[in-house]
Amino acid sequence: MKQPRYKTIGILGGMGPQATIDLYGEIIAQTPANNDQEHIPTIIYSYPQIPDRTEAIIARGESPLPYLIEGAKLLQKAGANFILIPCNTSHHYLPQMQKEVDIPILNMIELTAIYIKEKFHAIKAVGLLSTTGTIKTKIYQNELEKQGLRIIIPEAKSQKELVMKAIYDIKANRKIKEAAKRLHQAAAELTAKGAEVIIMGCTEIPLALKQNNLSIPLIDPKKIIASKAISMASS
């Protein structure tokens, strides 16, 4: 039996490890495979020692860029044809990373903004739940503005006490139910401020926050980039 020929996906993960598993699981779930051999070759480099991206951006902590470049180069050397990064905040460093490798690094932020514009034609305002680092870099604001969309972010107190506390609890695999409640409250606040959809702009957030009892759609960028990766690997 002739087996399908695919390009090889590279995943630069570990930010955090559970989000990396979640992305790979999404690729498997979306791949129309009938047996093992019809799934896509994937190289995963989970590198949890990459310094905290938000700390680097807002508190001048150690830069993650050298580590991100190291990981991208390793994936290229291992045979990946393109790279996915299941960490939203890391995309702040993507232009510098791309200069250091010869294979494409998919831009999850850009793909998410395009997806929202294409799927939800009539909406004007998008809510964002993400790390404080992602908010400060304006990577989502910039891409959404290109699509003519306005962004709504949490108030400073909610960002610190609801969103960031929840994200770090999820990363530590503790108090997941409490984290879900905090994120649900933050999502409700964004809805009250006029958000028509909400981006779960940190890869940990979908591990706790679910669509249940929310009146507007939740957008998981990992699902969007998984779909794009399958398409690229199959072409």
Secondary structure, 3 states (H helix, E strand, C coil): CCCCCCCCEEEEECCCHHHHHHHHHHHHHHCCCCCHHHCCCEEEEECCCCCCHHHHHHCCCCCCHHHHHHHHHHHHHHCCCEEECCCCHHHHHHHHHHCCCCCCECCHHHHHHHHHHHHCCCCCEEEEEECHHHHHHCHHHHHHHHCCCEEECCCHHHHHHHHHHHHHHHHCCCCHHHHHHHHHHHHHHHHHCCCCEEEEECCCHHHCCCCCCCCCCEECHHHHHHHHHHHHHHC
